Amino acid sequence: MARMHSKKHGKAKSRKPLAEEARQDKADVAKIEGIIEDYAKKGIKPAMIGQKLREEHDVPYIKLMMGKTLGAILKEKGLSPQIPPDLMDLMSKAVGMHAHLEANKHDIHNRVRMGRVEAKIWRLTKYYISRGKLPKGWRYDVKQAELLIKSA
């Protein structure tokens, strides 16, 4: 990010370690893949899986260590979620806002915020349909999202 009163950028940033430092032997890679698979079968979201690997299993960077991303590993195992997690989180937020607005019809501030959240959902939907992660005719609907969230 640029500085406020000059056009210069700072040098401070986080730097990932070199790939050679992060790589481990094949036994560890197989063990970590097993851990990832167990967490995914329990229904834990990919972001939480990464966090648990960092905190509990001392795996700082999955991509450097495994040679592929967490999403790619889950896709290989057939455990990736049908609806991307960020879209699912936004839909659960929108469902909560709709429930609030049904009880509090005059809450205009929340109605504006709900419009912003739904706009994000629509943008993400277009993006994921173009990338092939969602089917072509997929549409966001509050009732359908409510059912999806209850089943998840």
N, C-alpha and C positions, 0 to 999 in steps of 0.2 A: 504494500500500500504506500502511496506517496505521502510525503510529509505535508503538513498543513500550510506552511508559509514558504515552502520551496518546492521545486519540481523534482527533487531527488528522492530516490528510494533508499531505504535502509539496507544494511547487510545482514541483520539479525534474522535467522530463520532456523527451523529445525532441520537437521540433516540425518538421513537414514544411514545406518552402518553399511559398510561394504558388503557385497553379496557373499564373499568368501567367509567373513566372520559369522554370518547368520546361518550358513548351511551346516547341517549335521548329517550323521550317517543314516543309512536306509532303515535301520530298526526304529529310530526315533520318528522318521517320516511315517512309517506304517502305524506306529502307536498313535501318533497325532491324528492320522486319518480315521482310526478307530474311535478316538475320543470325539472327533467332529461328527462322525456318523451316529454315535450314541446320543449326543446332544440334540441332533436334528430329529432323531426318532422320538425323543421326548417332547418335541414340539417347540423347542427353544428357537427364537429368531436368530438369523445370521449375525446381527450386530451383538447380541448377547453371547453368542458362541465365541466371537472374536474377543470379547471382553473377558470371558471366563478363561480362555486360553492364555491371555496375557497375565491375568491375576493368579490363577491357580496352577497353571502348567508351565509358566515361564517361557512362553512363545511370543516374543515381541512382534515379529513381522511374519505373518503366515506366507505371504507371497515370496519373500526372500528365502524362507526356509524350505518350503514345499515346491517352489518353482511354478506355482499357479495360485490363483486367488481362491478365497473361501467359496465364492459363488461358483467357480468352475468345479471345485471339488464336490460341492453339493449337487451340481448338475450331473456330474459323472455317476454319482451314486443314485441318482433319481430322487433326491430328497429336497430339491429346491422348491420353494413355495410357488403355487400356481399364480398368485397375485404378488407382485413385488412388495417387500416389506414397507418401503416408504409410502407407497400408495395405500396400503392397508392401514398404516398409522393415521394418515390423513382422513381416510374414510371413517375410522373409529372416532376421530375428533369431530367430524361433521355429524355423525349419528348422535353423539352426545349433545352437540349444539342444537340439533333438531328437537331432541327430547326436552331440552331446556326451554326452547322457544314455544313448544306446545303448552308448557305450563305457564310461561311468562310471555304473553303475546305482545306486550308493550316494550320489551327490551330491544330498543333499536340499535344500541351499540353492539349487542351480540349478533343481531341480524346482519350488520355490516361485516363483522368478523367472519360469520358463516359464509357470506358471499365470497370473501377472500379465500377461505379454505377450499370452497368448491371450485373456484377459479384455478387454484393450484392442482386440484384433482383432475380437472378437465385438461390442463396443460400436460400433466404427467401421463394421462390416458393417451393423448395424441402421440406423445413421445414413445410410450411402450408399444402402441399399436404399430408405429412405423418401424420399430426395432424387432417386431415379431414376438415380443414377450407376452402380449395379450392378443386374443383373436380379433379379426377385422371388425366384427359387428359388436364388440364389447362396448357397453355404455354404463355410465355411473348412474345409479338410481338409489335414492335413500332407503327405500324398503328392501331392495336387493342387498345393499351394503349392510343393513341391519341384520339380515339373515346370515350373510357371510361372516360377520363379526361374532355372532352368537355361536356359529358352528366352529369357529377357530378357537 
